[in-house]
């Protein structure tokens, strides 16, 4: 989807504040925590770093439809390769790389799309790979940046109608997931432009499909939130994640991952996966942002807001659930523990919206596939284990035909979201034992869902997808700091939403 012009450009009355903010942000004492600052103005986009600047503009549709207008010094977006720091050993040899060594896949498109939305920030600050957010309540593992490790998610596709090529040295975008699934299922494209989802930004990955051998009757998708793909693939290869390994063996895995859109955070990219639109094109801009027109803060990524997270979805956005039911009116679809549930026939969060919350175990002790070594000391590991257990119960119930007194047909499309991996990789970093335990626990829950489908006789006619919403990168605990302090010391008034979106002149 191409925008004729940016929907948010830096307003003229904020030019002076923007220049003052850039001067502060690009001071050398912030070099270790700040990669670059992004802005849209004068009909083009700019990326400023401490040692260079590049400006670029749109020339056509798609991720390649851009050209550089000018650059000075070292181009902050000069390396946009997708294979940097892959596989795992390459990542381990270059932990928290400096921007001069980093890569920023599809950076022009990822930057430009953000400013297509009227609620986009005036300045977007991209944190450095090494930056530890401890001053703002952060963790050892982080994401949100344009950098390749934080953007890179796993992407495995397997089953009927899918090529069994195993791991392949290629990459994709998370935007490609929904149109690829829609094509695989045989959904009807739109008459006006041939897209499977209205005004999609992604493309069908025909290189992994073999629909001439027969299309599946259903697709079951899994999301391991916040999972580092290098770690996941290595654990599958070593036998520590046997169910993931099974999917890879019977399908294709993108070794270089699937790249998230900016910002590389949860709700923005959950929604991008299931609508094939960038955050700037679907309206879930971040986990938190400022709606300047309404004069209010919007928060989407919290347990309190997940049931209503899609309230700010832009009009005309089509979800994969809707694409399936538009094509197959009698099809049953299901969204298990997934906030992006618009159009799903079954949704976990429908229970919450109706005030009919499923029974929640009071604690995770004794629950299957739960590593007690970590649920006892870690509040986040404990809570996510309970949430994912509930999700597994729901997915198994729906696939076996009965849940909470209701009967269900086999879904044409089901999406199952697991949260534990994100909690664990944040807490310990992606290369920690707590992160490995979260993959083992999640793999076992995935196995339960696969077994439920097999038990009902629907496995052989099914295809499967496994992705994450973004990557996860280990930072350096000694690299701390908060650019907001410097900005306030300079007398600037602003809001910093999601620790990256700066709205100048707002308090």
C-alpha positions, 0 to 999 in steps of 0.5 A, a space after each residue: 500500500 502506497 501513501 501519496 504523501 505523508 499523513 504526519 509531517 513535522 508542523 512548521 510551528 514545531 521546527 525550532 523545538 525539533 531542531 533543539 531536540 535533535 541537537 540535544 539527542 545527538 550530543 555525544 553523551 547519548 551516543 551509547 544509548 541512542 542509535 538514531 532519530 527519525 523525522 518526516 518533513 519537507 516531503 521526505 524522511 530523515 534518519 539522524 545519528 551522531 555521525 551521519 544523516 540520510 534523507 530519502 523519499 518514496 518513488 513507488 510502491 513496496 519496500 523497494 520504492 524509495 530513493 536517497 535524497 541526500 546523505 552526509 557522513 556515515 549513512 545510519 541506514 546504509 546496511 539493510 541486509 537481512 542475514 546479519 547475525 544469523 545463525 546463533 553463533 554469529 549473534 553470540 559473537 556480536 552481542 549488542 552491536 554498534 550501529 556501524 556494525 548493525 543492519 536495518 532491514 527494509 528500513 526505508 519502508 519501515 520508517 516511512 510507514 510510521 509517518 503515514 499515520 496522523 498520530 505519528 510522533 514528531 520525532 521517533 528515537 531508536 535506542 541502541 542495541 546495547 541500551 539497558 532500559 533499567 532506568 525505565 523499568 526495562 529488562 535484560 532482553 529488549 526490542 523495539 528498534 530497527 536493528 536486525 536482531 530486534 526486528 527478526 522473528 521466526 517464521 516456520 510454515 508446514 503441512 499440506 500445500 507447503 514445500 518441505 524444504 526445511 531451513 532455507 537461507 532466506 528472509 521474509 516480512 511479518 506482513 507476508 504471513 496473512 496473504 500467504 495463509 490466505 492464498 494457501 487456503 484458497 481465499 478469494 482476492 479482492 476484485 479491484 487490486 487482487 489482494 487477499 486482505 484489503 490494501 495489504 502491504 505484504 506479499 504471498 510467499 509462493 517460494 514456500 508453497 506447493 498448492 498444486 499438491 492440494 490445499 489444506 482444509 485449515 491452517 493453525 497458526 502459533 505465535 511465540 511472543 518475543 522469541 529470538 529465532 536463532 535461539 528457537 531454531 538452535 533448540 529445535 535442531 538440538 532436540 530441546 523443542 521437538 514439536 517445533 522441530 517436527 514443523 520445520 522437518 515437514 515444512 520450511 523455516 526462514 533461517 534469516 527470519 521474518 522482519 517486524 515493522 517499526 516499532 518492533 513491539 507487541 501489539 503493533 506487530 500482532 496486528 500487522 501479522 494478521 492484517 498484512 498492514 504496517 502499524 502506520 496503515 492499520 492504526 495500532 501504532 505502538 504499545 502506547 502513543 499520544 492521540 494529538 487530535 483527541 488529546 489522550 494517551 492510548 495504551 494497547 499492550 496491557 492485561 487491562 487493555 487487551 480486550 479493547 485493543 482493537 478499538 483504535 484500528 483504522 476503518 477499512 482494515 481487514 483481518 485474516 479472519 475476515 478474509 477467510 469468512 469473506 471467502 468461505 461464509 460458513 467457515 469457523 475461525 478462532 483467536 485464542 489469547 490473541 488481542 487482534 481478534 477482529 472478525 474471529 468466530 471464537 475469541 478469548 477476549 470475547 469472554 472478557 468483553 462479555 464479563 464471562 471470564 474463563 476460570 483462571 488458576 490461582 497459581 501455576 504450581 502443578 500445571 503441566 509444562 511449567 518449569 517450577 524453577 522459574 515460576 517460583 521466583 519470577 512473577 512474570 514467568 508465573 503469570 505467563 505460564 497461567 495465561 498460556 495454560 489457559 490458552 492451551 486449554 481453549 485451543 485443545 477444547 475447540 479442536 476436540 470439539 467442546 469447551 465450556 459446554 459449547 460444541 465447535 466445528 474444526 476451524 478453517 483458521 485458528 490463531 494461538 498466541 503464547 506469551 511466556 517466551 516474551 516474559 522470559 526473554 525480557 527477564 533473562 535475555 534471549 540466551 539465558 536458561 529462563 529463556 530456554 525453559 520458556 521455549 521448552 514449556 511453549 513447545 510442549 503446549 504447542 505439542 498438546 494442540 497438535 495432538 488434539 488436532 490429530 486426535 480429531 483426524 484433522 492433522 493431515 489436511 492442515 497446514 501450520 504457521 509459527 511466528 513471533 511478533 518481533 525479535 529479542 536482543 540481549 543488551 548490556 546492563 552497564 549501558 544505561 541512561 534516559 534521553 528524556 532527562 537531557 531534553 527536559 534539562 534543555 527546557 523542552 516540553 514533550 511527551 515520550 510515549 513507549 520510550 521512543 515516540 516524542 510529541 513536541 510541545 505536549 505535556 
